Amino acid sequence: MFGLFKKKTEKEKLQEEYAKLLREAHALSTSNRKLSDQKTYEAEEVMKKIDLLNLS
């Protein structure tokens, strides 16, 4: 209950964005390969940001 109003950390926000981009890439993989590749690239960039946060 006390975690109800807890703000998300930057890492949690990035992890959610990463998961969202991968879901979109997977959905697009059957209809538009170019857009799917773009979403995958964006997800990789988000993962790089997460890795940088882990190193700090």
N, C-alpha and C positions, 0 to 999 in steps of 0.2 A: 504494500500500500504506500509506503514512503517513497518508493521508486516511481510512483505514478507521475510526478511532476519533475522528475530528474531530466536535465537536459542531456542530449546525446553529445558524446565527444566527437571530435573531428574524425577520429579513426572509425567510429561507428557509422557516421554519415558516409564516409568514403566506402566502407564495406557494403552498405546498402546500395549506393550508386553502382558499385562494381557488379553486384548481383543483378541489379536491374538491367544493366547494359548487356550482361551475358544472356539474360532471359530474352531480351529483344533480339540479340544476335542469333540466338537459336531459332526464334520464331521466323526471322527473316531468311534463314538459311535455305528454306525450301522455295521461297518465291523470288528473292532478290539477293543474289550472292554478293554483289558489290556493297550494298548497304549492310549486309551481315558482316563483311570484312571490316567495314568502317566502325561498326559497333564493337567488334572484337578489339580493334586497335584502341578505341577509346577506353575500353575496359582495362587493357594492358597499361595505359597511361595512368589510370586511377590506381592500379595495383602498384605502380612505381611510387606514387605518392604515399601509399600505405606503408610500403617498405621503408621510405625515408622517415616516416613517423616512428617506425619500430626501431630504427637506428638511433634516434635522438633520445 
